[in-house]
């Protein structure tokens, strides 16, 4: 097998190729406000976006904003998020984060990574999603299970931990394309490069992948 170009050379090609394949790739969560996106992303941990989208209509009808959730108890929130997995912890974090939003930001979701990371239940992945899709701010690359898997298979990173994969990916494309790279890798991970049986023979970026058969 001929030696492939470096990750820095291949990354823009991969990004462009996936752009042709998934021209309308966007956040799969259903949301209307930055607060709804924040909560939906918190719920998506260890849970599919499809499941979250089934949960949130009733949840947001009962707790439409930070003020409403801040006035609730975790026990009141739990029935609405029970099917999301780890529901007790998620309900606790939703209430605690909402209270902090009300106390420090007047109920408004902040626009900086630093302020978001202070909120209970919010790590870099959640903060990056909220900043990118709610505010158009590329503060990082969202590294979920799909991005982590593809980053390793494509040798865009030699690390396995999201906290170490993210800075590797950030070096490969301009900041304006950080979330574009992430969402296209996510779509490709769902459709073609799945965890158990990747569809390598039909993969349109197989020629750029060091892991192809």
Steps between C-alpha positions, in 0.01 A plus 500: 500500500650839403577738782224756547563873541510652848187566705543872436490438124214250511270684743385773255444235233295289741301807604424593139411144398262459794349838417395364163354192668320683782432853372224562752666354809393690808430444868252214535349624823168686485514837675366856478708697750858480630361373830315216328814406309702503822257267676458273197876464466532420869239228454679357195789364707482119476173541309406532134385830353184325382411404855574851627272648234217278625555617858543874463154613374334405830800612703509847342123536517529460878836679545536740204793700631766525771266689733238223491755221552680693773178510703459122476660213685687212335216268606258710294725483193585129522176362347557708187854374441476145632554329165819698429715284726676616816183702546544586867838659441377677187195640678722619783735673257219663301359656815841604636613646166172689464536650845853613421380652172235697686737610777794602283362568152138603544388169354691553175744236373845663487709528185842393627656160559626607842156603626331189362749260657407628845145367457431160661487221244670705228834387357682615187288288266174654620646851510639468146164386365312789664749764391518374142135437424329757722746786457716416197817500713764239420668459837596135456439174318221282636648157561226243553532125452475529119762773472729314737471178300550665160785720619687185597410296192594786269817561705402861554600436860695220663327552833191331637389758760269779376695762695811409298324438167341844497823707488634268227194569283510871574845516341387341174236743372434875542302600809201596287472133395537332840132416545458427130767231530333360810146479362613345171702236683195429718275452196757275333543300818127436512453421132819322390786475747302341780658337801435132436510461123628800302391499135852546363430372144242776446674770700570814291806591709654151511793617289584751775466250785801311638267247664332378184534126427 
